[in-house]
Amino acid sequence: MLAVESYHCERCGSDFVSCMALKYHFRRRHLGKVHCENCGQEVLREKLQDHSKSVHDRSTMETHKLNWENLEERNIKHKATKISKTCRMCSRCFGTVLSRENHEIQEHHFTASKRAQMSAGFSLHNMLECKSPQELQRFADEKIHPASGPLRAACVAEIAVLVQRIQDCFPVRDPRVIQAGSYIKGTDTRGCSEIDIVLFSDVFANANHCKKQLREGLDALRKNLKQTSYGNRILMGKRAPLSLRFNFLCTGSLHSHSFEIMAYYDVLGPTPSADLKLHLYRKLYLCKDSDEAQLCALALLPYQVDFVKASVGRVKELVRLVIHWFKTSFANPTEENKFRRLPSSYTMELLTIYVWELAGKPLLFSLVQGLRAVLKLLVQYTEIDIVWHRHYHRKFPVFVKVNQKHTRPFILDPVNPTVNVCDTCNAWDEVAHVARCSLLKPLFSRVRAEPPWLFTNNW
């Protein structure tokens, strides 16, 4: 079979079948234009100065006006350090996602054809090769769902003992323990089980010495855990600034759990008032230290767990399929794109719950139809705009300000109105490509939307 040579545009990444078509495209779309360094938009060279004055100067004035509405906010420093604006090839950070994408095209020649080569990596015996809902269910029962019966009971017992050991080995007396992660939410799979542990103590309330105390406390915990009877089954990960990470080989070393342990003081307490939570939201919005914001947000972890756990069991089965799809459908990053970051498990949990809610929250439904709906939404990721109002209302000032300047894809954390969980990914275009390829696999062959999933016909 002859290979068809393609010609790609260095400006926008579009591919063409002939050099003549490429030249015509360039003359019509790009000739005489340059990219604005502030927003990445392509404008005529002679109009660049007018564009900067009319768009960016006005934007700056509006920003200052917004900040001065509240005296407390006038010293806000706007940060552009989120992963979504970081180049997946060289880790350079930009002011907008569009600027980052233009940089990847021009500097790294990251065209549509190159993206296709670097994104998809379907594993052998992928669940997408199943040819019927019944075959998919068998696949899920055998290879995705966590173990049940005596094996699960033994696993639960071992985890409970280890959590108690963690509490005992931590060099702070009687910390309050919070547990989160996919294992706690009920969305863990046979190959992916995450357990987050937060140790709350008033010892860390002194902000001036907090980070030093945290590091010393976690280092001591690391050393103490290795000296316990479980030490030979704990595989420590690389040191992280604010956490301790390790894998724990569980129940005869048949499977493992990924642990992440963090510590801080309990900003909210076990039974916070509504006003106290709103005060925390304001503090997070105004915080100029990303580490401090991350630590303060730990107090919201129980509410994230409750949000996901409240879903019916069938939704958690669908979440497991989506997580498994992520683990088995993408190519591993190479040295060239080693800074690529895919969406977090929490992001995909929220997206799956949203799609289920669009379907009317059915108690029972086809997993094939549900997975197809999630993948179809991922294909058009630029249309994702999701907000829940269970922990903050529509007129809450922090939500209003975040919502005014948000960019898509946008999934606002249902318990934290300052965080768009989609910002942890800089490869949504790759996610869309792999989702598009997945919809062509045998699992979805001749599958059409059925009630209550008819709304996906508009996608």
C-alpha positions, 0 to 999 in steps of 0.5 A: 500500500502506497503511503500518501505524502501530506503537507502540514501548515506550520501556523495552524497544524492543518494537513493537506494532500498537495503543496499547491493546496497548502500554499492556497491555504496559507495565502488565504488564512495566514498571509500578512498575519502574526500571533498576538503574544498576549492571547495567541490570536492571529491578526494582521501585522498592521493591526496588531497595535490596535488589537492590543489597545482595544482588547488587552488594555480594556481587559486590564482596566476591567480586571483592575475595576473588578479587584477594587470592588472589594478592598481585600482583593486589590492585591490579587496576583493573577497566575498563569501557571496551570498545567493546561497552559504548559507546553507538553514538549518543553514545559514552557508556560503561556498566558492562554491555552491558545498561545500554548497550542500555537507555540507547540505547532510553530516550535515543536511542529505538533501537527494533527498527524503528529498528535495522532501518532503520539496519542493513541496506544490501545492495549492488546485485548482492549475492552473496546474489542468486545462485540456485545454488551454481554461480552463487555460485562464479562470483561468488566467482571473478570478484569476491571471490577475489584475482587469481591468476597473473602479476598475483598474482606481481607483487603479491607482488613489490611487497609484498616490496619495500615491506616492505623499504623500510619496514624501511629507512626506519624510524629504528631499525637492523635491526628484526625484522619480523613480518607479519600481516593477511588478506593474510598469512593468505590470507583477503584479498579483491579489495576488502579486503586488510590487511597488518599490519607490526610492527617489533620493537627493544630500543630500545623496551624502556624503558617510561618513554620508549617511547610518545614514541619510538614516535611519533617513530619512526613520524612519521619513517617516514611522512616517509621513505616519502613520499620513496621511489619508492613515495611517489606510490602511498602514501595516508596515513591519519589519524594514530593514537596507536600506529600508522601507517596508509596505503593502497598502490596496487599493480600498476598501481593496479588494487587497493590494500592497507591497511597498519598499522605498529606498533613495540615491543620483542619481549616473547617473542622468536622462540622463547619457552618455554611459561613465558614465554608464560604470564608474558605472559598474566599481565602482560596480565591485570594491566595497567592501561594499555590502550596498554601491553597492546595493545603487549605483545600484538603479540608474539602476532601470529604465533600468530594468523596461524598459527592461521588459516593452519592451516585448509584452503583451503576454509575460507579461501574461506568466510572470504572470503565472510563478509568480503565479506558484511560489506562489502556487506550493512550500511548505512553509519553516519550522523551519528546512529550514527557510533560503531557498531562491527561485529565485526573481520575476525579475529572473523569468521575465528575464528567461521567456523573454529569453525563448520567445526570443528563440521562435523567439519573437512571438506576439501571442503564446500558454500560455501552450506551453510557460509555459511548455518551462519555466518549462522544462528549470528550470528542467535543471537549471545547463544549464542556461547561459543567457547574453544580450548585450544591455547595455554593449558590449562583450569586456567590461573588467568588463563583461569579468572578471565576465563571466570568473568566472561565475557558472551556473545557470547564468542570468546576469542582462541585465543592470548590468554586475556585478550581476548574478541574480541567486545568490539570490537563494540557492534552485535551486534543489528544483525549478527543482524538483517542475518544474519536478512534475508540468510537470506531471500535467493535464495541460501538459497531452499529450501536445507536443512541437509545432512551434515555441517551437520545440527547447524544444525537446532538453531539 
